[in-house]
Amino acid sequence: MEDTVQVGFVHPTEPIIFHFDTFNSGEETILVDIIKSSAVHPDDWDISICTTACLPPETDEAVFPIGAMLPEEVSIYFFPQSPGSGSVHVFMQSQSDNSETYEIDLYLEAVLPTNVEELASSIGFEQRGDLLVLEVKQESQVLIYNTLAQLTEEIRLQTGRNEIHLSSYKTGIYTVLLYSNGQQAGTWKVLKD
């Protein structure tokens, strides 16, 4: 049996995680083979495969067994850095009966919104120590993530000049994402000393 799943459309630089739980309800071990389609996705994309541990993005294939009556969590992380598409092929097969197979293709496409350049050119961003200054031409939203990709703060911005104070943040590097009209319009890395 074979299926294709459209994981989604995202803005370049916006990661997406495809997570699924498997359970082998049979008495035989199932062999799972996950293969990245390197011929499809752009060179600056990273795709990581995680089971009990995450494999580095340069690993193109993961093969692992799922024992009888056991669960297994699988996560596939897509990190697109430019417009394009990428896919991963998942193949599951009974080790004792080659006719018992299941295949699925996961497909992701990263596209630029038609007016993203216009949005990006209408934003002013500056960091002054623990102060971030954002100048926007329309109401927007800022999401700030720490290095563990945990959401630290979500802020609504008003038209004009907005200040975000980082004095209460822990020392580290943060990613600031700006959304306007539901589209990602800016991304910055900031250092909190």
Secondary structure, 3 states (H helix, E strand, C coil): CEEEEEEEEECCCCCEEEEEEEECCCCCCEEEEEEECCCCCCCCCEEEEECCCECCCCCCEEEEEECCCCEEEEEEEEECCCCEEEEEEEEEEECCCCCCEEEEEEEEEECCCCCHHHHHHCCEEEEECCEEEEEECCCEEEEEECCCCCEEEEEEECCEEEEEECCCCCCEEEEEEEEECCEEEEEEEEEEC
